[in-house]
């Protein structure tokens, strides 16, 4: 088994200035021979509008079917927090997060739902997946209701 050098878990980490600078880490999957779904939910994700620099807020749901690696959750929290001062459109943030996790964890499959709160009165929901889900993988609903305003 490959030796893992975790740099954040169990350490004091101040965070990162940008998503590019953030270190996303992985750990071996002890159940690599089993097809299953793991879910991360980030209901308070924030980034900045790249034009106005106003804050944008989203509820992210990340589902993935691990293979040899798992995403180490503290490093994911720090990676997502690095978007707080990062200017990017909703679509860019959502897809970039999915692709970064794919590159690091090399899962069998991944999907991300970015449920963004309204900007200019229009909510923007962004969905991306790495391809068709593996046959037999249980795909629960992401559990986020569509935006309905005040009514």
C-alpha positions in Angstrom: 0.0 0.0 0.0 1.2 3.5 -0.9 2.5 5.5 2.1 0.3 8.5 2.8 1.7 11.8 3.9 -1.2 13.9 5.3 -0.2 17.5 5.8 -3.4 18.8 7.4 -5.2 16.2 9.4 -4.2 16.6 13.1 -2.4 19.8 12.3 -3.2 23.5 12.7 -3.9 24.8 9.2 -4.7 28.5 8.6 -6.4 28.0 5.3 -5.5 28.9 1.8 -5.6 32.1 -0.2 -7.1 30.5 -3.3 -8.5 27.2 -4.5 -5.4 26.7 -6.6 -3.1 27.0 -3.5 -5.3 24.6 -1.5 -4.0 21.1 -0.9 -6.7 18.4 -1.4 -5.5 15.1 0.1 -6.6 11.5 -0.3 -6.3 8.4 1.9 -6.5 4.7 1.0 -10.0 3.3 0.7 -10.2 0.2 3.0 -13.4 -0.9 1.1 -12.0 -0.5 -2.4 -13.5 -3.8 -3.5 -17.0 -2.6 -2.7 -19.2 -0.3 -4.9 -20.7 2.3 -2.7 -21.6 6.0 -2.7 -20.0 8.6 -0.3 -21.6 12.1 0.0 -20.2 15.4 1.2 -22.7 18.2 1.8 -21.5 21.8 2.1 -24.6 23.9 2.9 -22.7 27.1 3.5 -20.4 27.3 0.5 -19.3 30.9 -0.5 -17.4 32.5 -3.3 -17.3 35.9 -4.9 -18.9 37.2 -8.1 -16.0 37.8 -10.4 -17.6 41.1 -11.7 -19.0 42.8 -8.6 -17.0 41.0 -5.9 -20.2 40.5 -4.0 -20.5 37.2 -2.0 -22.3 34.3 -3.6 -23.8 31.4 -1.5 -24.5 27.8 -2.4 -25.5 24.5 -1.0 -23.1 21.9 -2.6 -23.8 18.1 -2.6 -20.9 16.0 -3.8 -21.6 12.3 -4.4 -18.8 9.9 -5.4 -18.2 6.2 -5.8 -14.7 5.7 -4.4 -12.2 3.4 -6.0 -8.7 3.1 -4.4 -8.8 6.5 -2.6 -11.1 8.6 -0.4 -11.0 12.3 -0.1 -9.7 13.4 3.3 -12.5 15.5 4.7 -10.5 18.2 6.5 -8.6 18.9 3.3 -11.9 19.1 1.5 -13.2 21.6 4.0 -10.1 23.8 3.6 -10.3 23.5 -0.1 -13.9 24.6 -0.2 -13.2 27.5 2.2 -10.5 28.7 -0.2 -13.3 29.8 -2.5 -14.4 32.4 0.0 -12.3 35.1 -1.6 -12.2 33.6 -5.0 -14.0 35.3 -7.9 -15.7 32.9 -10.3 -19.1 32.3 -11.8 -21.3 29.6 -10.3 -20.8 27.2 -13.2 -17.0 27.5 -13.0 -16.9 26.9 -9.2 -19.1 23.9 -9.3 -17.4 22.1 -12.3 -13.9 23.0 -11.0 -14.6 21.4 -7.6 -15.9 18.3 -9.3 -12.9 18.0 -11.6 -10.4 18.7 -8.8 -11.9 15.9 -6.7 -11.8 13.6 -9.8 -8.1 14.4 -10.3 -7.1 13.7 -6.7 -9.3 10.8 -5.7 -9.7 9.1 -9.1 -13.2 7.7 -8.1 -15.2 5.3 -10.2 -17.8 8.1 -10.6 -18.6 11.5 -9.2 -21.5 14.0 -9.4 -21.8 17.5 -7.9 -24.9 19.6 -7.5 -24.4 23.3 -6.9 -27.6 24.8 -5.6 -26.8 28.5 -5.7 -28.9 31.1 -4.0 -30.4 33.8 -6.2 -28.1 36.5 -7.7 -30.1 39.3 -9.3 -33.3 37.4 -8.5 -32.4 34.3 -10.4 -31.1 31.1 -8.7 -28.6 29.2 -10.7 -28.3 25.4 -10.1 -25.3 23.7 -11.7 -24.9 19.9 -12.1 -21.9 18.0 -13.4 -21.0 14.3 -13.4 -18.0 12.4 -14.6 -20.1 10.1 -16.8 -22.7 7.4 -16.4 -23.1 6.0 -12.9 -21.8 2.5 -12.4 -24.4 -0.2 -12.8 -25.8 -1.1 -9.4 -24.8 2.1 -7.6 -27.5 3.4 -5.3 -28.1 7.0 -6.2 -30.2 8.7 -3.6 -31.8 12.1 -4.4 -29.5 15.0 -3.4 -32.2 16.2 -1.1 -32.1 19.9 -2.0 -35.5 21.4 -2.9 -35.6 23.7 -5.9 -35.6 27.4 -5.0 -39.2 28.6 -4.3 -38.7 32.1 -3.1 -40.7 33.3 -0.1 -43.9 31.5 -1.0 
